[in-house]
Amino acid sequence: NYEKVLKLGVKGYLEIMVGKEGDLHRAARIACEGLVDFASRVAQEAERLAAAEENTARAAELNE
């Protein structure tokens, strides 16, 4: 349910899925967990790039 994901955020939607049974709920949990993991890795890479960036404006963009 995209509207709920947008309203609650991925982590909020994931909290709703915890404890629910069925293939659809399991798939939703897997997708949300994957998205949270991916976003975390993207954020870590942006922080790494910002630390190495000589251009302060670009470093600030990466840290947003």
NORRA-V597872 format. One record per residue. SS is DSSP state (helix for helix, strand for strand, loop for the rest). OMEGA is omega as a letter, one per 30 degrees, with the letter a starting at -180 (999 if undefined). Layout:
ss->SS omega->OMEGA
ss->SS omega->OMEGA
//
This chain:
ss->loop omega->a
ss->helix omega->a
ss->helix omega->l
ss->helix omega->l
ss->helix omega->l
ss->helix omega->a
ss->helix omega->a
ss->helix omega->a
ss->helix omega->a
ss->helix omega->a
ss->helix omega->l
ss->helix omega->l
ss->helix omega->l
ss->helix omega->l
ss->helix omega->l
ss->helix omega->a
ss->helix omega->a
ss->loop omega->l
ss->loop omega->l
ss->loop omega->a
ss->loop omega->l
ss->loop omega->a
ss->helix omega->a
ss->helix omega->l
ss->helix omega->l
ss->helix omega->l
ss->helix omega->l
ss->helix omega->l
ss->helix omega->a
ss->helix omega->a
ss->helix omega->l
ss->helix omega->l
ss->helix omega->l
ss->helix omega->l
ss->helix omega->l
ss->helix omega->l
ss->helix omega->l
ss->helix omega->a
ss->helix omega->l
ss->helix omega->l
ss->helix omega->l
ss->helix omega->l
ss->helix omega->l
ss->helix omega->l
ss->helix omega->l
ss->helix omega->l
ss->helix omega->l
ss->helix omega->l
ss->helix omega->l
ss->helix omega->a
ss->helix omega->a
ss->helix omega->a
ss->loop omega->l
ss->loop omega->a
ss->loop omega->a
ss->helix omega->l
ss->helix omega->l
ss->helix omega->l
ss->helix omega->l
ss->helix omega->l
ss->helix omega->a
ss->helix omega->a
ss->helix omega->l
ss->loop omega->999
//
